[in-house]
Amino acid sequence: MITMGILLGGNIRVGFEDNIYFKKGVLASSNAQMVEMAVDLAERLGRQVATSQEAREILGLKSLTS
């Protein structure tokens, strides 16, 4: 679903609240592992990845420093 979201031009999210598997039959060791995989996939497919600050702005969330 992550791949399809990227290919269709949508935004994606990853994390244990969505899925606990890194790949078929392999449990993810951390959220960071899943984020790294998604970033790598997005970059390979030519999509720019938002920074944490850009994501907060997109979602209308307050900055951690304010």
N, C-alpha and C positions, 0 to 999 in steps of 0.2 A: 504494500500500500504506500510505503514511503516513496518507492520508485515511481509509482503512478502519479502520486501527488506532485512530485518534482516535474515529471514529464508533461503533466497537464497545466503546469504553471502556478500551482497552488502553493500554499504554505504548509509546512509539515511540523510535527512535534514528535519527540520520542521520550521515553522514560518508563520506569517500572509501572507507573499508573496506567500505561497503555499496553505494555507487553513485557513479559519477563524473559523472553527468549532472544538471544543474539542472532541465532540462525536455527534452522530446523533441528530440534533435539538438543540444542546447546543453550543452557541457561546463561543469561548475561551476568557478568561479574559486577557491573556497576552501571549507573546512568551514564557516566562519562564514556564508557565503552560504546554505548549505543549512540551517543552524540557524535563521537569521533567517526563512527561508521556512516552516519547520516551526512556529516560534513564532507567526508571523502566522496560519497556517492554524489552529492549535489555538485561538488566541484568537478568531478569527472563528467557530469552531464551538462556542464557549462552554466550552472546557476550560482549566483552570488549568495553568500551566507551572511545573514545579519549578525552584527555584534550583539552582545547582551544589551548594551545601551540602545541600539537601534530597535531591537525587539521590544524593549520597554516603551519606546516612543510609538511604535506601530500599534501596540496594545493599549496605549493610553495609561501606562502605569507610571508611578512616581519613580524617580531616580533613587538609587540607594544612598546617594550623597546629599539629597535634599531633605 
